[in-house]
């Protein structure tokens, strides 16, 4: 994958998943979300830089210290190798490696969505019911996260595809989210309740997002998956996703 296409996918990801707060600093964007995830609480490269790395890292460390969360840098093919070397020498440890996978929707043909064991409901906007279910599925209990994450979803500036899996009592047992942007559909928030797994529900959720995304004009899909999540990787590879590049995070817990 070319650096130009990687930049496109990275930009799409930023649009799809806003942070609680963000500030731009000399070709970097500082993201803050009370450490809800590494991705939404890190420094990312978004353009060319002018200032010295040491000066910039020191600034970021001060900002994240004020925010009360670890200072984290996302390392991608867009990151200059000199930055990672500087961070490593400064004691930043590597954490949370993720694969970025892409799918050409034309390669899917007209493969129908396999009828799942439980019904799926498709919508066009994250609502309170979907979000409450997501928190329950992820066992989110942090008060700051419960307070700010709804505003992060509300701030998504692109068209959405939401999927809910309903159990036999009508409760949400699984979620999925697609974000449409510039001919791509991003696949996010794939979660299935433990007692409803191994029924093909995750596959049905993703296929539904891809099918609906294609219906709305998307020609490609992308997603990010934790590199050591073998079950998820196998599912996405089965659907035709190809791993194009890796990202990881450099973290300094204390300053």
C-alpha positions as CSV (number, residue, x, y, z in Angstrom):
1,X,0.0,0.0,0.0
2,X,1.4,3.4,-0.9
3,X,2.0,6.1,1.7
4,X,-0.7,8.2,0.0
5,X,-3.3,5.4,0.5
6,X,-2.1,4.9,4.1
7,X,-2.6,8.6,4.7
8,X,-6.1,8.3,3.3
9,X,-7.0,5.4,5.6
10,X,-5.5,7.2,8.6
11,X,-7.5,10.3,7.8
12,X,-10.7,8.3,7.5
13,X,-10.0,6.7,10.9
14,X,-9.6,10.2,12.5
15,X,-12.9,11.3,11.0
16,X,-14.6,8.1,12.1
17,X,-13.6,8.2,15.7
18,X,-13.2,11.7,17.2
19,X,-11.6,12.2,20.5
20,X,-13.1,14.1,23.5
21,X,-10.5,16.9,22.9
22,X,-8.0,17.4,20.1
23,X,-5.3,20.0,19.4
24,X,-3.0,20.4,16.4
25,X,0.7,21.1,16.9
26,X,3.3,21.3,14.1
27,X,2.1,18.4,12.0
28,X,0.9,16.4,15.0
29,X,-2.5,16.0,16.5
30,X,-2.8,15.5,20.3
31,X,-5.9,13.5,21.2
32,X,-7.4,13.1,24.6
33,X,-10.3,11.0,25.9
34,X,-9.5,10.1,29.5
35,X,-7.5,7.1,28.1
36,X,-10.7,5.4,26.8
37,X,-8.5,3.7,24.2
38,X,-4.9,4.2,23.0
39,X,-6.2,5.4,19.6
40,X,-8.3,8.2,21.1
41,X,-5.7,9.2,23.6
42,X,-2.4,9.7,21.7
43,X,-0.3,11.9,19.5
44,X,-0.6,11.1,15.8
45,X,1.3,12.4,12.8
46,X,-0.9,14.2,10.3
47,X,1.5,16.3,8.3
48,X,5.1,17.7,7.9
49,X,6.8,19.2,10.9
50,X,9.2,22.1,11.4
51,X,10.2,22.0,15.1
52,X,12.8,19.7,16.7
53,X,11.6,16.3,18.0
54,X,12.9,16.9,21.5
55,X,11.1,20.2,21.8
56,X,7.8,18.7,20.5
57,X,7.9,15.6,22.7
58,X,8.6,17.7,25.8
59,X,5.6,19.8,24.9
60,X,3.4,16.8,24.5
61,X,4.5,15.3,27.8
62,X,3.5,18.5,29.6
63,X,0.1,18.5,27.9
64,X,-0.7,14.9,28.8
65,X,0.6,15.4,32.4
66,X,-2.0,18.2,32.7
67,X,-4.6,15.9,31.3
68,X,-3.7,13.2,33.8
69,X,-3.2,10.4,31.3
70,X,-0.1,8.6,30.0
71,X,1.8,10.3,27.1
72,X,1.2,8.0,24.1
73,X,2.5,8.3,20.5
74,X,1.0,6.3,17.7
75,X,3.7,4.9,15.4
76,X,2.6,4.3,11.8
77,X,4.3,4.2,8.3
78,X,3.7,8.0,8.4
79,X,5.9,8.5,11.4
80,X,9.5,9.5,10.9
81,X,11.8,6.7,12.2
82,X,13.7,9.4,14.2
83,X,10.7,9.9,16.4
84,X,10.4,6.3,17.4
85,X,14.1,6.1,18.1
86,X,13.9,9.2,20.3
87,X,10.9,7.8,22.2
88,X,12.6,4.4,22.7
89,X,15.7,6.1,24.1
90,X,13.5,8.2,26.4
91,X,11.9,5.1,27.9
92,X,8.7,4.8,25.9
93,X,7.6,1.1,25.7
94,X,5.8,-0.4,22.8
95,X,2.1,-1.4,23.5
96,X,-1.0,-2.4,21.6
97,X,0.1,-3.4,18.1
98,X,-2.8,-3.3,15.5
99,X,-3.2,-4.4,11.9
100,X,-4.9,-2.2,9.4
101,X,-6.9,-4.3,7.0
102,X,-8.6,-3.3,3.7
103,X,-11.1,-4.9,1.4
104,X,-12.1,-4.2,-2.2
105,X,-15.9,-4.6,-2.0
106,X,-16.0,-5.6,-5.7
107,X,-14.2,-8.8,-4.7
108,X,-17.2,-9.7,-2.5
109,X,-19.5,-10.0,-5.6
110,X,-23.1,-10.6,-4.7
111,X,-22.4,-12.9,-1.7
112,X,-25.6,-12.7,0.4
113,X,-25.6,-12.2,4.1
114,X,-26.0,-15.5,5.8
115,X,-29.1,-15.6,7.9
116,X,-27.9,-15.3,11.5
117,X,-29.2,-17.3,14.5
118,X,-30.6,-14.1,16.0
119,X,-32.2,-11.1,14.2
120,X,-30.3,-8.0,13.2
121,X,-31.6,-4.4,13.2
122,X,-29.9,-1.9,10.9
123,X,-30.0,1.8,11.6
124,X,-28.4,5.0,10.4
125,X,-27.3,6.7,13.7
126,X,-25.9,5.7,17.0
127,X,-28.7,6.0,19.6
128,X,-28.9,5.6,23.3
129,X,-30.0,2.0,23.2
130,X,-27.0,1.0,21.0
131,X,-24.6,3.0,23.1
132,X,-25.9,1.5,26.4
133,X,-25.5,-1.9,24.9
134,X,-22.0,-1.2,23.8
135,X,-21.0,-0.1,27.3
136,X,-22.5,-3.3,28.8
137,X,-20.8,-5.5,26.2
138,X,-17.4,-3.8,26.9
139,X,-18.1,-3.7,30.7
140,X,-17.4,0.1,30.8
141,X,-17.7,1.4,34.3
142,X,-15.2,4.4,34.4
143,X,-17.3,7.5,35.2
144,X,-15.3,9.7,32.9
145,X,-15.8,7.3,30.0
146,X,-19.5,7.0,30.6
147,X,-19.7,10.8,30.6
148,X,-17.6,11.7,27.6
149,X,-17.8,8.7,25.2
150,X,-21.4,9.5,24.1
151,X,-20.3,13.0,23.0
152,X,-17.5,11.3,21.0
153,X,-20.0,9.2,19.1
154,X,-22.3,12.2,18.7
155,X,-19.4,14.1,17.1
156,X,-18.8,11.6,14.3
157,X,-19.2,13.9,11.2
158,X,-19.9,11.2,8.7
159,X,-22.9,9.0,7.7
160,X,-23.2,5.9,9.9
161,X,-24.6,2.3,9.7
162,X,-25.5,0.8,13.0
163,X,-26.2,-2.9,13.6
164,X,-27.9,-4.4,16.7
165,X,-28.2,-8.1,17.3
166,X,-31.3,-8.9,19.4
167,X,-31.5,-12.0,21.7
168,X,-34.7,-14.0,22.2
169,X,-35.8,-11.6,25.0
170,X,-35.3,-8.6,22.7
171,X,-32.1,-7.3,24.4
172,X,-29.1,-6.2,22.4
173,X,-26.6,-9.0,22.3
174,X,-24.2,-7.6,19.7
175,X,-23.3,-4.3,18.0
176,X,-21.5,-3.1,14.9
177,X,-20.9,0.3,13.4
178,X,-20.0,1.4,9.9
179,X,-18.7,4.8,9.0
180,X,-19.0,6.0,5.4
181,X,-16.4,8.4,4.0
182,X,-15.0,9.1,0.5
183,X,-16.0,5.7,-1.0
184,X,-14.9,3.7,2.0
185,X,-16.9,2.1,4.8
186,X,-15.0,1.7,8.1
187,X,-15.9,-1.2,10.3
188,X,-16.0,-0.5,14.1
189,X,-17.4,-1.6,17.4
190,X,-17.9,-5.3,16.6
191,X,-19.0,-6.9,19.9
192,X,-21.1,-10.0,20.7
193,X,-22.2,-11.0,24.2
194,X,-20.3,-14.0,25.4
195,X,-23.3,-16.3,25.7
196,X,-24.2,-15.6,22.1
197,X,-20.9,-16.2,20.5
198,X,-19.9,-19.0,18.1
199,X,-23.2,-18.6,16.3
200,X,-21.9,-16.6,13.3
201,X,-23.2,-13.3,14.7
202,X,-20.0,-11.3,14.3
203,X,-19.7,-12.4,10.7
204,X,-23.3,-11.5,10.1
205,X,-22.8,-8.0,11.6
206,X,-19.7,-7.3,9.5
207,X,-21.3,-8.6,6.3
208,X,-24.4,-6.5,7.0
209,X,-22.2,-3.4,7.3
210,X,-20.3,-4.2,4.1
211,X,-23.5,-4.9,2.2
212,X,-25.2,-1.7,3.4
213,X,-22.0,0.3,2.8
214,X,-21.8,-1.0,-0.8
215,X,-25.5,-0.1,-1.3
216,X,-24.7,3.4,-0.2
217,X,-21.8,3.8,-2.6
218,X,-18.8,2.5,-0.8
219,X,-16.3,0.6,-3.0
220,X,-13.7,-0.3,-0.3
221,X,-13.8,-1.2,3.4
222,X,-11.2,-0.8,6.2
223,X,-10.8,-1.8,9.8
224,X,-8.3,-2.1,12.6
225,X,-7.8,-5.2,14.7
226,X,-5.4,-5.9,17.6
227,X,-2.6,-8.0,16.0
228,X,-2.8,-10.9,18.5
229,X,-6.6,-11.2,18.3
230,X,-6.5,-14.4,16.2
231,X,-10.2,-15.1,16.2
232,X,-11.0,-11.7,14.8
233,X,-8.2,-11.8,12.3
234,X,-9.4,-15.2,11.0
235,X,-12.9,-13.8,10.6
236,X,-11.8,-10.7,8.7
237,X,-9.5,-12.7,6.5
238,X,-12.4,-15.1,5.7
239,X,-14.4,-12.1,4.5
240,X,-11.5,-11.1,2.2
241,X,-9.8,-8.3,4.3
242,X,-6.1,-8.1,3.6
243,X,-3.6,-6.8,6.2
244,X,-1.9,-3.7,4.6
245,X,0.2,-2.1,7.4
246,X,0.7,-2.2,11.2
247,X,0.5,0.6,13.8
248,X,1.6,0.5,17.4
249,X,1.9,2.8,20.3
250,X,4.8,4.1,22.4
251,X,3.8,4.7,26.0
252,X,5.5,6.4,28.9
253,X,3.5,5.7,32.0
254,X,5.3,8.2,34.3
255,X,7.2,11.3,33.5
